[in-house]
């Protein structure tokens, strides 16, 4: 029996479950198993588990009678007195059940029940621990790095989580066994069955949460992070705005002697971060987003398609585009605009970009004859669709009416048959 309580303790520690809570689950499972083995004693079975005394017993409450017992729920007074000299007729006595004789199926049932209870406990524990932290940043400790697949196992308050390779910052210097790192919880899947906490160090909102931790003005809402675009491990652009004109949003994010932004950069293993002042004017915001390049003019070519053309000095063209187009891509993600970057002068003809002219007007695309025809076709198709729908409704109505007529005819036929039978019976009676 000592082995049982040792195993019980180990099971509780392994699943982070209090021993008392686990005992209740074991009691419930054993009670179900005993009821299957003794179906006629269902309401008379008792289970006692005392870890302090290391006692585990199961009983049937027997009623003491002075006649011959019908089943195991009864015991004769003479037999009862052998167990308890104070036994009296009408009282009860406990008959211990030999747990080893419950049978294999009962034991298997108890085992499955306990496993199910543990899964439910683990599910509830996982949800209570992480549900409030979904879409938030937590600090974890690296416990294992799998060399082959590159999966990193981290520990958070006794719970193992897995950081997969595609969610890791490339060449992350902080990813070492024993190191503490910050991760972003992107979501919890399988909440109703087996919850899996998905974590990331590449998600753009990790940067947002890190600045919230470092900059009190962001946390209290004085400064707002309007947008973030990121290429993890390389560069991030973040647009900020302050609702208080007396608060310098960029200065607050950078901090005294760059202390705040340095803390975030260090957490992200040296990732570069551009902090940009947000503007509600798209032209202004787009120009700022292309920093550190200088922008001469921004022209919105299509507000509907969110497209624009940006003119930059010739010597700033490569800077505006960035290495492998990175600066332009991050600016496009940050602003939500498709950005076409053009130099001030054409390198071949030497002509100045027409967009820089004071009287430049964005050309409005002409509606070609084909476009008009397509529009007409669309209207005609819509009309045809409506007409078909009307026809369908009319056909349905006609079908329903026909069905009603058919039913009425069937009823009339049945009535005629009944009348014929009655007439036949009357005729037979008259002949008799």
C-alpha positions as CSV (number, residue, x, y, z in Angstrom):
1,X,0.0,0.0,0.0
2,X,3.0,2.3,0.6
3,X,3.7,2.0,-3.2
4,X,0.2,3.3,-3.9
5,X,0.6,6.5,-1.9
6,X,4.1,7.0,-3.3
7,X,2.7,6.7,-6.8
8,X,-0.2,9.0,-5.9
9,X,2.3,11.7,-4.6
10,X,4.4,11.4,-7.7
11,X,1.4,11.6,-10.0
12,X,0.3,14.7,-8.2
13,X,3.7,16.4,-8.6
14,X,4.0,15.4,-12.2
15,X,0.6,16.9,-13.1
16,X,0.9,19.9,-10.6
17,X,-2.2,18.6,-8.8
18,X,-2.7,18.9,-5.0
19,X,-2.8,15.5,-3.3
20,X,-6.2,16.1,-1.8
21,X,-7.7,16.9,-5.1
22,X,-6.1,13.8,-6.7
23,X,-7.4,11.7,-3.8
24,X,-11.0,12.9,-4.5
25,X,-10.6,11.9,-8.1
26,X,-9.2,8.4,-7.2
27,X,-12.1,8.0,-4.7
28,X,-14.6,8.8,-7.4
29,X,-13.0,6.4,-9.9
30,X,-12.8,3.5,-7.4
31,X,-16.4,4.1,-6.4
32,X,-17.5,3.8,-10.0
33,X,-15.4,0.6,-10.4
34,X,-16.8,-1.0,-7.2
35,X,-20.4,-0.2,-8.3
36,X,-19.8,-2.1,-11.5
37,X,-18.5,-5.1,-9.6
38,X,-21.3,-4.9,-7.0
39,X,-24.3,-3.5,-8.9
40,X,-26.8,-4.4,-6.2
41,X,-24.8,-2.5,-3.6
42,X,-24.5,0.7,-5.5
43,X,-25.7,3.0,-2.7
44,X,-24.0,1.1,0.0
45,X,-20.4,1.3,-1.1
46,X,-17.9,3.5,0.7
47,X,-14.3,4.4,-0.2
48,X,-11.8,5.7,2.4
49,X,-8.3,7.0,1.5
50,X,-6.1,8.5,4.2
51,X,-2.6,9.5,3.0
52,X,-1.5,10.4,6.5
53,X,-2.2,6.8,7.8
54,X,-1.5,5.3,4.4
55,X,-4.9,3.6,4.5
56,X,-7.0,2.7,1.5
57,X,-10.1,0.7,2.1
58,X,-13.5,0.0,0.4
59,X,-16.6,-1.2,2.2
60,X,-20.1,-2.3,1.7
61,X,-22.5,-1.1,4.4
62,X,-24.4,-4.2,5.4
63,X,-27.8,-4.2,7.3
64,X,-27.9,-6.4,10.3
65,X,-30.9,-8.8,10.3
66,X,-31.9,-11.9,12.3
67,X,-32.8,-14.0,9.2
68,X,-30.8,-15.5,6.4
69,X,-29.2,-12.7,4.3
70,X,-30.5,-12.3,0.8
71,X,-27.4,-10.8,-0.7
72,X,-24.1,-9.0,0.3
73,X,-26.1,-6.0,1.5
74,X,-27.3,-8.0,4.6
75,X,-25.6,-9.9,7.4
76,X,-27.1,-12.1,10.1
77,X,-26.8,-10.8,13.7
78,X,-24.7,-13.8,14.8
79,X,-22.1,-13.1,12.0
80,X,-22.2,-9.4,12.8
81,X,-21.4,-10.0,16.5
82,X,-18.2,-11.9,15.5
83,X,-17.0,-8.6,13.9
84,X,-18.6,-6.2,16.4
85,X,-19.8,-7.5,19.7
86,X,-22.0,-4.4,20.1
87,X,-23.9,-5.1,16.8
88,X,-27.7,-5.0,17.0
89,X,-30.5,-6.0,14.6
90,X,-31.5,-3.0,12.5
91,X,-28.0,-1.5,12.7
92,X,-25.2,-1.6,10.1
93,X,-21.7,-3.0,9.8
94,X,-18.9,-2.4,7.3
95,X,-17.8,-5.3,5.2
96,X,-14.4,-4.6,3.7
97,X,-14.1,-5.3,-0.1
98,X,-11.0,-7.0,-1.4
99,X,-9.8,-4.4,-3.9
100,X,-7.7,-7.0,-5.8
101,X,-10.9,-9.0,-6.5
102,X,-12.7,-6.1,-8.3
103,X,-11.6,-7.6,-11.6
104,X,-9.5,-6.4,-14.5
105,X,-12.3,-4.5,-16.2
106,X,-13.1,-2.6,-13.0
107,X,-9.4,-1.6,-12.6
108,X,-9.1,-0.6,-16.2
109,X,-12.2,1.5,-15.9
110,X,-10.9,3.2,-12.7
111,X,-7.6,3.9,-14.5
112,X,-9.3,5.5,-17.5
113,X,-11.5,7.6,-15.2
114,X,-8.5,8.9,-13.3
115,X,-6.7,9.7,-16.6
116,X,-9.8,11.6,-17.8
117,X,-10.0,13.5,-14.6
118,X,-6.3,14.4,-14.8
119,X,-6.8,15.7,-18.4
120,X,-9.6,17.9,-17.2
121,X,-7.6,19.2,-14.3
122,X,-4.6,19.9,-16.5
123,X,-6.9,21.6,-19.1
124,X,-8.4,23.8,-16.5
125,X,-5.0,24.6,-14.9
126,X,-3.6,25.5,-18.3
127,X,-6.5,27.8,-19.2
128,X,-6.5,29.5,-15.8
129,X,-2.7,30.1,-16.1
130,X,-2.6,31.3,-19.7
131,X,-6.0,32.5,-20.8
132,X,-5.6,35.9,-19.3
133,X,-2.1,36.2,-20.9
134,X,-3.3,35.5,-24.4
135,X,-1.9,38.1,-26.8
136,X,0.5,39.2,-24.0
137,X,4.2,39.0,-23.3
138,X,5.6,36.6,-20.7
139,X,9.1,35.8,-19.4
140,X,10.2,32.1,-19.8
141,X,13.3,30.1,-19.1
142,X,15.0,28.1,-21.8
143,X,15.3,24.5,-20.6
144,X,16.2,22.5,-23.8
145,X,17.2,23.1,-27.4
146,X,16.5,20.4,-29.9
147,X,19.5,20.3,-32.3
148,X,17.8,18.6,-35.2
149,X,14.5,20.4,-35.7
150,X,15.6,23.5,-33.7
151,X,12.5,23.4,-31.4
152,X,13.2,25.2,-28.1
153,X,11.5,24.0,-24.9
154,X,10.9,26.8,-22.4
155,X,9.5,26.7,-18.8
156,X,6.9,29.1,-17.5
157,X,5.9,28.6,-13.9
158,X,6.3,24.8,-14.1
159,X,4.6,24.4,-17.5
160,X,6.6,23.4,-20.6
161,X,6.0,25.4,-23.8
162,X,7.5,24.9,-27.2
163,X,9.0,27.7,-29.3
164,X,9.3,26.3,-32.9
165,X,12.0,27.3,-35.3
166,X,9.7,29.5,-37.5
167,X,8.8,31.5,-34.4
168,X,12.4,32.1,-33.4
169,X,14.5,35.2,-34.2
170,X,17.2,34.2,-36.7
171,X,20.6,33.9,-34.9
172,X,19.0,34.8,-31.6
173,X,21.9,35.2,-29.2
174,X,19.6,35.0,-26.1
175,X,18.5,31.4,-27.0
176,X,20.7,29.5,-24.6
177,X,19.8,26.8,-22.0
178,X,19.3,28.5,-18.7
179,X,18.6,32.0,-20.2
180,X,15.4,33.9,-19.6
181,X,13.7,35.4,-22.6
182,X,10.4,37.1,-23.4
183,X,7.9,35.5,-25.7
184,X,4.6,36.6,-27.1
185,X,1.5,34.3,-26.7
186,X,-0.1,34.4,-30.1
187,X,-3.0,32.2,-29.0
188,X,-4.3,29.1,-27.3
189,X,-5.7,26.4,-29.5
190,X,-7.8,23.4,-28.4
191,X,-9.3,25.1,-25.4
192,X,-12.2,22.6,-25.2
193,X,-9.9,19.5,-25.4
194,X,-6.1,19.7,-24.9
195,X,-5.0,23.4,-24.8
196,X,-1.8,24.2,-26.6
197,X,-0.2,27.6,-25.9
198,X,1.4,29.0,-29.1
199,X,4.3,31.4,-28.4
200,X,6.5,33.5,-30.7
201,X,9.5,35.8,-30.7
202,X,9.0,36.9,-34.3
203,X,5.5,38.4,-33.9
204,X,5.3,42.1,-34.4
205,X,3.2,42.6,-31.3
206,X,6.1,41.3,-29.2
207,X,7.9,44.6,-29.9
208,X,4.7,46.5,-28.9
209,X,4.5,44.7,-25.6
210,X,8.2,45.2,-24.9
211,X,7.8,48.9,-25.3
212,X,4.7,48.8,-23.0
213,X,6.9,47.3,-20.3
214,X,9.7,49.8,-20.8
215,X,7.7,53.0,-21.4
216,X,5.2,54.0,-18.7
217,X,3.6,56.5,-21.0
218,X,2.6,53.8,-23.4
219,X,1.3,51.6,-20.6
220,X,-0.9,54.4,-19.2
221,X,-2.2,55.4,-22.7
222,X,-0.5,58.8,-23.0
223,X,1.4,57.5,-25.9
224,X,-0.2,55.2,-28.5
225,X,1.5,52.8,-30.8
226,X,-0.4,53.2,-34.0
227,X,1.3,50.6,-36.2
228,X,4.2,48.2,-36.2
229,X,5.9,46.4,-39.1
230,X,8.7,43.9,-38.6
231,X,11.3,41.6,-40.1
232,X,12.3,39.7,-37.1
233,X,16.0,39.7,-36.3
234,X,16.7,42.5,-38.8
235,X,14.5,45.6,-38.5
236,X,11.3,47.0,-37.0
237,X,9.4,50.2,-37.8
238,X,7.0,51.5,-35.2
239,X,4.7,54.5,-35.5
240,X,3.8,56.4,-32.3
241,X,1.6,59.3,-31.4
242,X,0.9,61.2,-28.2
243,X,-2.5,62.5,-27.2
244,X,-0.7,65.0,-24.9
245,X,1.0,67.7,-27.0
246,X,3.5,68.3,-24.2
247,X,4.8,64.7,-24.3
248,X,7.4,63.8,-26.9
249,X,6.3,60.4,-28.1
250,X,9.6,59.5,-29.8
251,X,11.8,60.8,-27.0
252,X,9.8,58.9,-24.4
253,X,10.3,55.6,-26.4
254,X,14.0,56.2,-26.7
255,X,14.5,57.2,-23.1
256,X,17.3,59.0,-21.3
257,X,20.6,58.0,-22.9
258,X,18.6,55.6,-25.1
259,X,18.0,53.4,-22.1
260,X,14.4,52.3,-23.0
261,X,15.0,51.5,-26.6
262,X,18.3,49.8,-25.8
263,X,16.5,47.5,-23.4
264,X,14.1,46.4,-26.1
265,X,16.9,46.1,-28.7
266,X,18.9,43.9,-26.3
267,X,15.9,41.6,-25.7
268,X,15.5,41.2,-29.5
269,X,19.2,40.3,-29.9
270,X,20.3,43.6,-31.6
271,X,17.3,44.1,-33.9
272,X,17.2,47.6,-35.3
273,X,14.2,49.7,-34.4
274,X,13.0,52.8,-36.2
275,X,10.5,54.9,-34.2
276,X,8.4,57.1,-36.5
277,X,6.0,59.9,-35.6
278,X,2.5,58.9,-36.8
279,X,0.4,61.3,-38.9
280,X,-3.2,61.2,-39.9
281,X,-2.2,62.7,-43.3
282,X,-1.2,59.7,-45.5
283,X,1.3,61.7,-47.6
284,X,3.1,62.8,-44.5
285,X,3.0,59.4,-42.8
286,X,4.3,57.6,-45.9
287,X,7.2,60.0,-46.2
288,X,8.2,59.5,-42.5
289,X,7.9,55.8,-42.8
290,X,10.6,55.7,-45.5
291,X,13.1,57.2,-43.0
292,X,16.1,57.4,-42.9
293,X,15.6,58.3,-46.6
294,X,14.7,61.9,-47.5
295,X,11.4,62.2,-49.4
296,X,10.7,65.1,-51.7
297,X,7.1,64.5,-52.5
298,X,4.4,61.8,-51.9
299,X,1.5,61.5,-54.4
300,X,-1.5,59.4,-53.6
301,X,-2.3,57.8,-57.0
302,X,-5.4,55.8,-55.8
303,X,-7.1,56.2,-52.4
304,X,-9.3,53.2,-53.1
305,X,-6.4,50.9,-53.9
306,X,-4.2,52.6,-51.3
307,X,-1.4,53.2,-53.8
308,X,1.1,56.1,-54.0
309,X,4.2,57.4,-55.7
310,X,7.1,58.7,-53.7
311,X,9.9,60.9,-55.2
312,X,13.3,60.9,-53.6
313,X,16.7,62.5,-54.5
314,X,18.7,60.2,-56.8
315,X,21.3,59.7,-54.2
316,X,18.7,58.5,-51.7
317,X,17.0,56.0,-54.0
318,X,18.9,52.9,-52.7
319,X,18.5,54.1,-49.1
320,X,14.7,54.5,-49.6
321,X,14.4,51.0,-51.1
322,X,16.8,49.4,-48.6
323,X,18.8,46.2,-48.7
324,X,16.7,43.6,-50.7
325,X,13.9,46.1,-50.6
326,X,13.5,45.9,-46.9
327,X,13.0,49.6,-46.1
328,X,10.3,50.0,-48.7
329,X,8.6,46.7,-47.7
330,X,8.5,47.7,-44.0
331,X,7.2,51.2,-44.9
332,X,4.4,49.6,-47.0
333,X,3.4,47.3,-44.2
334,X,3.5,50.1,-41.7
335,X,1.3,52.5,-43.7
336,X,-0.8,50.0,-45.6
337,X,0.0,51.6,-48.9
338,X,1.6,50.2,-52.1
339,X,4.6,52.5,-52.5
340,X,6.2,53.2,-55.9
341,X,9.6,54.9,-55.3
342,X,11.0,57.1,-58.1
343,X,14.2,59.2,-58.4
344,X,14.0,63.0,-58.8
345,X,15.5,62.8,-62.3
346,X,15.4,60.0,-64.8
347,X,19.0,58.6,-64.9
348,X,18.7,58.0,-68.7
349,X,16.9,61.2,-70.0
350,X,17.8,63.6,-67.1
351,X,14.1,64.7,-67.0
352,X,12.6,65.7,-63.7
353,X,9.8,63.5,-62.3
354,X,6.5,65.1,-63.5
355,X,5.1,64.6,-60.0
356,X,7.3,67.4,-58.7
357,X,5.6,69.9,-61.0
358,X,3.4,72.4,-59.1
359,X,0.6,71.8,-61.6
360,X,0.8,68.0,-61.6
361,X,-2.5,66.3,-61.5
362,X,-2.9,62.6,-60.9
363,X,-4.3,61.1,-64.1
364,X,-7.7,59.6,-63.8
365,X,-7.9,56.3,-65.7
366,X,-10.4,56.5,-68.6
367,X,-13.3,54.3,-68.7
368,X,-12.8,52.4,-71.9
369,X,-15.5,51.1,-74.2
370,X,-14.7,47.6,-72.9
371,X,-15.2,48.7,-69.3
372,X,-18.6,50.2,-70.1
373,X,-19.6,47.0,-72.0
374,X,-18.6,44.9,-69.0
375,X,-20.6,47.1,-66.7
376,X,-23.7,46.8,-69.0
377,X,-23.2,43.0,-69.1
378,X,-23.0,42.9,-65.3
379,X,-26.3,44.8,-65.0
380,X,-27.9,42.5,-67.6
381,X,-26.7,39.4,-65.8
382,X,-28.1,40.8,-62.6
383,X,-31.5,41.4,-64.2
384,X,-31.4,37.8,-65.6
385,X,-30.6,36.5,-62.2
386,X,-33.5,38.3,-60.7
387,X,-35.9,37.1,-63.4
388,X,-34.7,33.5,-62.9
389,X,-35.3,33.9,-59.2
390,X,-38.9,35.1,-59.9
391,X,-39.4,32.2,-62.3
392,X,-38.2,29.8,-59.6
393,X,-40.6,31.2,-57.0
394,X,-43.5,31.0,-59.5
395,X,-42.6,27.4,-60.3
396,X,-42.4,26.5,-56.6
397,X,-45.8,28.1,-56.1
398,X,-47.2,26.1,-59.0
399,X,-45.7,22.9,-57.7
400,X,-47.2,23.5,-54.3
401,X,-50.6,24.1,-55.8
402,X,-50.3,20.9,-57.8
403,X,-49.3,19.0,-54.7
404,X,-52.4,20.4,-52.9
405,X,-54.6,19.3,-55.8
406,X,-53.0,15.8,-55.8
407,X,-53.7,15.5,-52.0
408,X,-57.3,16.6,-52.4
409,X,-57.8,14.0,-55.2
410,X,-56.3,11.3,-53.0
411,X,-58.6,12.2,-50.1
412,X,-61.6,12.2,-52.5
413,X,-60.5,8.7,-53.8
414,X,-60.2,7.4,-50.3
415,X,-63.7,8.8,-49.4
416,X,-65.1,7.1,-52.5
417,X,-63.5,3.8,-51.5
418,X,-65.0,4.0,-48.0
419,X,-68.4,4.8,-49.5
420,X,-68.1,1.8,-51.9
421,X,-67.2,-0.5,-49.0
422,X,-70.1,0.7,-46.9
423,X,-72.5,0.2,-49.9
424,X,-71.2,-3.3,-50.4
425,X,-71.8,-4.1,-46.7
426,X,-75.3,-2.7,-46.9
427,X,-76.1,-4.8,-50.0
428,X,-74.8,-7.9,-48.3
429,X,-77.0,-7.3,-45.3
430,X,-80.1,-6.7,-47.5
431,X,-79.5,-10.0,-49.4
432,X,-79.4,-11.9,-46.1
